[in-house]
């Protein structure tokens, strides 16, 4: 290690000049930021700005071309396995198994993360109660409405009590009421000390975040609390902030 | 392990696919076994008997009396044989030599020639075999009447298709095809489905090692293949009466090896294909057709142009089918298939090595 980042246990995610190049194209261009424990960190940007690539590097799915990243105290370049154990992940695509029952999905992912059977059973019971899902427990996931599925997918992604959960546009295609409920689940998770790293297209959701970063063309152009950002850009809401920044983008949708 | 259980759920809950997977071998065996073997009842026969003596007449009557043949034409010279076939007036021409009866009585040896229209080779084999039997039956009768050793030598000549396809050929062929189909196609589709649905991403983010992901995906298809292998064996032994002449153990060993190669192929396809359709096309076009055409299942490899013969060497089914034929039909021992085993083992190693390297731990 050429340069060690001062590790502060309060900082769950640290990115330092994190870069990803695909050939000549620089998808993520030297981004640096820290995320504190228990924080909801909004990761905003237009399509093609490099959000998903940045997130994949932090999850250990993609090797950075340059820079460093520490997630939950582990180096994303060298300690991928340990990083993977400490995080949860929910992708844009709904990604539970449609042809498995609700409890089977939970059991499966609990098992993958090495949880004990007894613990899985116990936590499944309380989760079903929390989500009001007791009647759906034995249903195939494919038969549930989208809103239910999304809530379930989120609950599964934090089922093994990770230190950080990465949510990649978790509320796409979900109605406003379910989105509201979904955010309640997110708040509930942070109250248990889970750090939330979320990308979204919905600017109202950006307001729910503790801090927000906005990526334009692979770089982070702004990073602060929603309130400060609005003040800085002299805007009434996050949407205006985003519009001002996104207008500068040279990359078109890729 | 819960992950393997999940894979079984996937298959068991998809009833249609499961029925297809278990049904295909049965249907294929029955198709190849019955529908495609032409029933040779009432085959039309033309007879050329220059000296229409008693012995020839009795054979003709015997042929006519059997359920297999109808003697419809009497011809008088060899030049009439070609037109008979051309006009499809008969499928079989029985040619007695001059003074058939006399020769039989005086020399004890007489010749009869069976000329068969082998456009449909399976039918031709069957009916010329029946005709030979009938003639042999007559010979037996003669032996009973007089103590002299009479000998009628039937000479069978296949027209139009001198390379006969063995009747037992298709059992090894179907085995070779089904196992490739189930293992390679289904494994690749199952893995690509996870990619397509986005669940693969979740699995890759999880601490689970990719090798376990692969192993647990393969397990159910391995079990399915074994079930299929058993079905095909049962059908071929008990329904189609194709005996297992050699050692059953070597048959199992070589089959397991072949299943392994197929699974590895499936893996390789899954690392290349990004959609289920692509995976299906790749295994369908890329595997099934070469397997059918180049494995020696339908066309004998020896008769192919050199280029195709060389190409056929890389088709696992070719080696497997050869080994199964050797063990099952010819009854050869394990030492006879060492070469085939070696080739298959080599293929398995290479394929697994490539696909493990290509299986993307990280989504780029």
Interface residues (C-beta under 8 A of the other chain):
Chain A: X22 X56 X59 X60 X61 X62 X63 X81 X84 X85 X87 X89 X91 X92 X93 X94 X95 X96 X97 X98 X99 X100 X104 X107 X108 X109 X111 X112 X113 X114 X140
Chain B: X1 X2 X3 X6 X9 X10 X13 X14 X197 X198 X199 X201 X202 X203 X204 X205 X206 X207 X208 X362 X363 X364
